Amino acid sequence: MIRITVAGIGGFILVFIEAYIVLLLKSYQTIDFGGIGPFVSVWAMNFFLLFSIFTHIKLWNEEREKARGEVVREK
């Protein structure tokens, strides 16, 4: 649940960071997303990117803790 919430908020923030980078690189004054549909599409891509990264980190952390537990038992 936390991963979903953080990915949703982070995806929304990433839309504006990406838009700001485009503004700087192309020397634009404004950006028109073309409506709510394209904006939601970009947000959804960012959401799934962050969600997959957070899921990978969670699984990696669980594996690491499992490995640490096995090393402690061996000693």
VOSE-813697 format. One line per 2 residues: number of its first residue (from 1); their letters; for each residue z negated, x negated, y of N, C-alpha, C. Coordinates in nm, 3 decimals. Atoms other than C-alpha are relative to their C-alpha. Layout:
<nodes>
NUM = A = Z:X:Y:Z:X:Y:Z:X:Y | ... .
</nodes>
This chain:
<nodes>
1 = MI = 0.000:-0.082:-0.119:0.000:0.000:0.000:0.000:-0.087:0.127 | 0.005:0.090:-0.115:-0.080:-0.285:0.235:0.135:-0.066:0.021 .
3 = RI = -0.132:0.064:-0.012:0.252:-0.454:0.156:0.100:0.094:0.066 | -0.092:-0.097:-0.058:0.440:-0.135:0.245:-0.024:0.015:0.150 .
5 = TV = 0.034:-0.018:-0.142:0.256:-0.092:0.575:0.040:-0.122:0.082 | -0.033:0.123:-0.074:0.293:-0.454:0.682:0.151:-0.021:0.006 .
7 = AG = -0.146:0.015:0.001:0.660:-0.460:0.577:0.065:0.099:0.096 | -0.055:-0.099:-0.092:0.727:-0.140:0.774:-0.018:-0.041:0.145 .
9 = IG = 0.026:0.042:-0.138:0.563:-0.265:1.091:0.074:-0.130:0.031 | -0.070:0.127:-0.020:0.704:-0.616:1.048:0.150:0.018:0.012 .
11 = GF = -0.143:-0.028:-0.009:1.054:-0.479:0.990:0.038:0.056:0.135 | -0.024:-0.057:-0.132:1.031:-0.280:1.311:-0.005:-0.109:0.107 .
13 = IL = 0.011:0.110:-0.096:0.918:-0.590:1.504:0.119:-0.094:-0.013 | -0.114:0.089:0.020:1.195:-0.799:1.347:0.129:0.053:0.063 .
15 = VF = -0.118:-0.058:-0.065:1.458:-0.557:1.481:0.006:-0.047:0.145 | 0.001:0.038:-0.141:1.351:-0.640:1.835:0.010:-0.151:0.018 .
17 = IE = -0.015:0.146:-0.006:1.320:-1.013:1.768:0.147:-0.038:-0.021 | -0.142:0.027:0.025:1.673:-1.015:1.625:0.085:0.042:0.120 .
19 = AY = -0.075:-0.046:-0.117:1.802:-0.813:1.921:-0.019:-0.098:0.116 | 0.026:0.095:-0.108:1.636:-1.057:2.162:0.078:-0.130:-0.022 .
21 = IV = -0.076:0.121:0.030:1.798:-1.354:1.985:0.148:0.022:0.032 | -0.139:-0.031:-0.031:2.138:-1.185:2.014:0.021:0.004:0.151 .
23 = LL = -0.010:-0.002:-0.146:2.074:-1.121:2.383:0.009:-0.141:0.056 | 0.000:0.137:-0.052:2.001:-1.489:2.440:0.127:-0.076:-0.039 .
25 = LK = -0.116:0.077:0.046:2.287:-1.629:2.229:0.131:0.047:0.063 | -0.125:-0.055:-0.051:2.556:-1.398:2.364:-0.004:0.025:0.151 .
27 = SY = 0.020:-0.022:-0.145:2.419:-1.378:2.723:0.025:0.146:0.038 | -0.011:-0.144:-0.030:2.411:-0.998:2.708:-0.118:0.042:0.086 .
29 = QT = 0.109:-0.059:-0.080:2.202:-0.788:2.944:-0.071:0.110:-0.079 | 0.057:-0.108:0.081:2.148:-0.497:2.703:0.066:0.001:-0.137 .
31 = ID = -0.058:-0.020:0.133:2.208:-0.405:2.341:-0.002:0.148:-0.030 | -0.010:-0.139:0.043:2.329:-0.069:2.220:0.011:0.001:-0.151 .
33 = FG = 0.000:-0.003:0.145:2.240:-0.008:1.857:0.099:0.100:-0.056 | -0.099:-0.096:0.046:2.493:0.275:1.838:-0.062:0.127:-0.056 .
35 = GI = 0.067:-0.121:0.047:2.240:0.548:1.769:-0.116:-0.032:-0.093 | 0.117:0.017:0.085:1.944:0.603:1.543:0.039:-0.047:-0.140 .
37 = GP = -0.044:0.038:0.135:2.145:0.555:1.220:0.009:-0.151:-0.019 | -0.006:0.146:0.015:2.235:0.188:1.270:-0.135:-0.069:0.021 .
39 = FV = 0.132:0.057:-0.023:1.887:0.116:1.406:-0.086:0.011:-0.125 | 0.078:-0.021:0.122:1.724:0.263:1.095:0.055:-0.087:-0.113 .
41 = SV = -0.059:0.086:0.104:1.968:0.071:0.874:-0.048:-0.144:0.014 | 0.049:0.136:-0.023:1.868:-0.259:1.033:-0.149:-0.008:-0.033 .
43 = WA = 0.144:-0.002:0.031:1.500:-0.164:1.010:-0.021:0.002:-0.152 | 0.014:-0.010:0.146:1.543:-0.074:0.640:0.031:-0.135:-0.066 .
45 = MN = -0.030:0.131:0.057:1.707:-0.410:0.564:-0.115:-0.096:0.023 | 0.114:0.086:-0.030:1.421:-0.590:0.737:-0.122:0.039:-0.083 .
47 = FF = 0.111:-0.049:0.081:1.167:-0.372:0.555:0.009:-0.054:-0.142 | -0.014:0.045:0.138:1.306:-0.455:0.212:-0.004:-0.152:-0.012 .
49 = LL = 0.012:0.145:0.000:1.337:-0.823:0.300:-0.147:-0.041:0.000 | 0.142:0.034:-0.008:0.972:-0.842:0.401:-0.077:0.047:-0.123 .
51 = FS = 0.069:-0.051:0.117:0.857:-0.625:0.111:0.023:-0.090:-0.121 | -0.028:0.089:0.114:1.031:-0.852:-0.140:-0.070:-0.134:0.018 .
53 = IF = 0.072:0.124:-0.025:0.881:-1.161:0.025:-0.148:0.017:-0.029 | 0.143:-0.025:0.025:0.531:-1.010:0.018:-0.028:0.021:-0.148 .
55 = TH = 0.017:-0.019:0.143:0.576:-0.905:-0.344:0.005:-0.134:-0.073 | -0.010:0.133:0.061:0.684:-1.256:-0.438:-0.127:-0.081:0.026 .
57 = IK = 0.123:0.072:-0.033:0.383:-1.403:-0.258:-0.117:0.053:-0.082 | 0.108:-0.060:0.079:0.150:-1.158:-0.435:0.006:-0.048:-0.145 .
59 = LW = -0.015:0.044:0.139:0.291:-1.246:-0.779:-0.030:-0.149:-0.014 | 0.027:0.143:0.003:0.279:-1.618:-0.700:-0.150:-0.027:0.008 .
61 = NE = 0.144:0.017:-0.016:-0.083:-1.589:-0.589:-0.075:0.039:-0.128 | 0.063:-0.041:0.126:-0.179:-1.399:-0.906:0.022:-0.104:-0.109 .
63 = ER = -0.028:0.105:0.098:-0.009:-1.666:-1.121:-0.086:-0.122:0.026 | 0.079:0.117:-0.036:-0.189:-1.940:-0.933:-0.147:0.020:-0.037 .
65 = EK = 0.139:-0.028:0.036:-0.528:-1.772:-0.978:-0.018:0.001:-0.151 | 0.006:-0.002:0.146:-0.454:-1.717:-1.346:0.000:-0.143:-0.054 .
67 = AR = -0.006:0.141:0.043:-0.365:-2.087:-1.386:-0.130:-0.072:0.031 | 0.129:0.062:-0.035:-0.682:-2.193:-1.206:-0.108:0.043:-0.097 .
69 = GE = 0.098:-0.050:0.096:-0.888:-1.974:-1.438:0.013:-0.069:-0.135 | -0.022:0.068:0.127:-0.730:-2.139:-1.742:-0.043:-0.144:0.008 .
71 = VV = 0.040:0.140:-0.016:-0.794:-2.488:-1.604:-0.152:-0.010:-0.001 | 0.146:0.002:-0.003:-1.161:-2.408:-1.539:-0.057:0.021:-0.139 .
73 = RE = 0.047:-0.027:0.136:-1.205:-2.274:-1.893:0.017:-0.123:-0.090 | -0.025:0.118:0.084:-1.060:-2.596:-2.041:-0.105:-0.106:0.020 .
75 = K = 0.099:0.105:-0.031:-1.323:-2.816:-1.873:-0.129:0.023:-0.066 .
</nodes>
